[in-house]
């Protein structure tokens, strides 16, 4: 890839002190350091109702979904910070992906996901670090045609992992993020034009 790969980064939480919002900021910075062009977004800037096919039939794809879908189509890959709710992905993240996957007349099927490279990161208060949400997220993204890299980051006991300013207490955690994201950007470069 001759130009910097375009990466879209977001967390599946809108909570102000979300561990995954802190984590995805580190991941976005690591991707920029590795040479990617990164757009870091907040899903709260793209509010969507619950997926409802009657609503969709009456009004079409919500405007926020259209805007986010455009960003996703323009990106080569995604960095996703996936919180874990009851051993799965958050309703916010699943609903967002479901809306983006809805077919639009004249568009190729699943155009925002097909062939996109994805790196998953999770931070959770649990000792598992969010790995269970990643298992479900991997299944969803693989089904819609994305390539989910095997390298992931999980931060267990996340309530003790970050300083008040959002930095990691243990520098080795940042090293893990930078290694994973560096591999992600390198893969994007290999698979790009």
C-alpha positions in Angstrom: 0.0 0.0 0.0 1.7 3.2 -1.2 -0.4 5.5 1.0 -1.2 5.3 4.7 -4.0 2.8 5.3 -7.2 4.4 6.5 -8.3 3.0 9.9 -11.6 3.7 11.7 -11.3 3.2 15.5 -14.2 3.1 18.0 -15.3 1.5 21.3 -18.6 -0.2 21.9 -19.3 2.0 24.9 -20.4 5.6 25.4 -19.8 5.7 29.2 -17.6 8.6 30.1 -15.0 6.6 32.0 -15.3 3.5 29.8 -12.2 1.3 30.0 -12.6 0.5 26.3 -12.8 4.2 25.3 -9.5 4.6 27.1 -8.1 1.5 25.5 -9.2 2.5 21.9 -7.5 5.9 22.3 -4.2 4.1 23.0 -4.8 1.8 20.0 -5.6 4.8 17.7 -2.4 6.5 18.8 -0.4 3.3 18.2 -1.9 3.0 14.7 -0.9 6.5 13.9 2.6 5.8 15.2 2.7 2.7 12.9 1.8 4.9 9.9 -1.9 4.6 9.5 -4.4 7.5 8.9 -6.8 7.1 11.9 -10.3 8.4 12.4 -11.3 7.9 16.0 -15.0 8.2 16.6 -17.5 8.1 19.4 -20.6 5.9 18.7 -22.6 8.5 20.7 -22.1 10.8 17.7 -24.0 8.3 15.6 -27.2 7.6 17.6 -29.4 4.9 16.1 -32.7 3.4 17.2 -32.9 -0.3 17.8 -33.0 -2.2 14.6 -36.6 -2.3 13.4 -37.5 -3.5 9.9 -40.9 -1.6 10.1 -39.0 1.6 10.9 -36.5 0.9 8.1 -39.3 0.2 5.6 -41.0 3.5 6.5 -37.9 5.7 6.8 -35.0 3.9 5.3 -31.6 3.6 6.9 -31.2 6.1 9.8 -29.1 9.1 8.8 -26.5 8.3 11.5 -26.1 4.8 10.1 -25.6 6.2 6.6 -22.9 8.5 7.8 -21.1 5.8 9.8 -21.5 3.4 6.9 -19.8 5.9 4.6 -16.8 6.1 7.0 -16.6 2.4 7.2 -16.7 1.9 3.5 -13.9 4.5 3.1 -11.7 2.7 5.7 -9.4 -0.3 5.1 -9.8 -1.6 8.6 -11.3 -1.2 12.0 -9.9 -1.0 15.5 -12.7 -2.0 17.8 -12.7 -1.7 21.6 -15.3 -4.3 22.7 -16.6 -4.2 26.3 -18.0 -7.3 27.7 -21.6 -7.4 28.9 -22.8 -10.7 30.3 -20.1 -12.5 28.4 -21.0 -10.9 25.0 -20.8 -7.7 23.0 -22.6 -4.6 24.1 -26.1 -3.8 22.8 -24.7 -0.6 21.4 -22.0 -2.3 19.4 -24.3 -5.1 18.1 -27.1 -2.7 17.1 -24.6 -0.5 15.3 -23.2 -3.4 13.3 -26.7 -4.6 12.6 -27.8 -1.3 11.1 -24.6 -1.0 9.0 -25.2 -4.5 7.6 -28.7 -3.7 6.4 -29.0 -3.9 2.6 -29.4 -0.8 0.5 -30.7 -0.9 -3.1 -27.9 -0.5 -5.6 -25.1 -1.3 -3.1 -23.1 -4.5 -2.9 -24.1 -6.7 -0.1 -22.3 -6.0 3.2 -20.2 -3.4 1.4 -19.0 -1.8 4.7 -17.6 -5.1 6.0 -16.5 -7.2 3.1 -12.7 -7.7 3.2 -12.2 -5.2 6.0 -9.3 -6.0 8.4 -10.3 -5.9 12.0 -8.2 -5.8 15.2 -10.1 -6.4 18.5 -9.2 -5.0 21.9 -11.0 -5.4 25.1 -10.7 -4.2 28.7 -12.9 -5.7 31.4 -13.1 -5.7 35.2 -13.3 -9.5 34.9 -10.2 -11.7 35.1 -10.9 -12.8 31.5 -10.3 -9.3 30.1 -13.2 -9.3 27.6 -12.1 -12.4 25.7 -15.7 -13.7 25.7 -17.1 -10.6 24.0 -14.3 -10.9 21.4 -15.4 -14.5 20.7 -18.9 -13.2 19.8 -17.7 -10.2 18.0 -15.4 -12.3 15.9 -18.3 -14.5 14.9 -20.4 -11.5 13.9 -17.7 -9.8 11.9 -16.5 -13.0 10.2 -20.1 -13.7 9.1 -20.4 -10.3 7.4 -17.1 -10.8 5.5 -14.5 -9.1 7.6 -11.1 -10.5 8.3 -10.6 -10.6 12.0 -6.9 -10.9 13.0 -6.0 -13.6 15.5 -3.9 -11.2 17.5 -6.0 -9.4 20.1 -5.5 -7.5 23.3 -7.4 -8.2 26.5 -6.9 -6.1 29.6 -8.2 -8.0 32.7 -9.0 -6.3 36.0 -9.4 -3.0 34.0 -10.6 -1.1 37.0 -7.0 -1.3 38.2 -5.3 -0.9 34.8 -5.6 2.8 34.2 -4.4 5.9 35.9 -6.8 8.8 36.4 -5.6 10.5 33.2 -6.3 7.3 31.1 -2.7 6.1 30.8 -1.8 2.6 31.7 -0.4 1.9 35.1 1.8 -0.9 33.7 3.8 0.2 30.7 3.8 -3.5 29.5 0.1 -3.1 28.7 0.8 -0.2 26.3 3.6 -2.4 24.7 1.0 -5.1 24.1 -1.4 -2.6 22.5 1.4 -1.2 20.3 2.5 -4.7 19.2 -1.0 -5.8 18.3 -1.8 -2.6 16.5 1.5 -2.5 14.8 0.9 -6.0 13.4 -2.6 -4.8 12.3 -1.2 -1.8 10.4 1.5 -4.0 8.8 -1.2 -6.5 7.6 -3.2 -3.6 6.1 -0.1 -2.5 4.2 0.5 -6.0 2.9 -3.1 -6.5 1.7 -3.6 -3.0 0.3 -3.2 -1.8 -3.3 
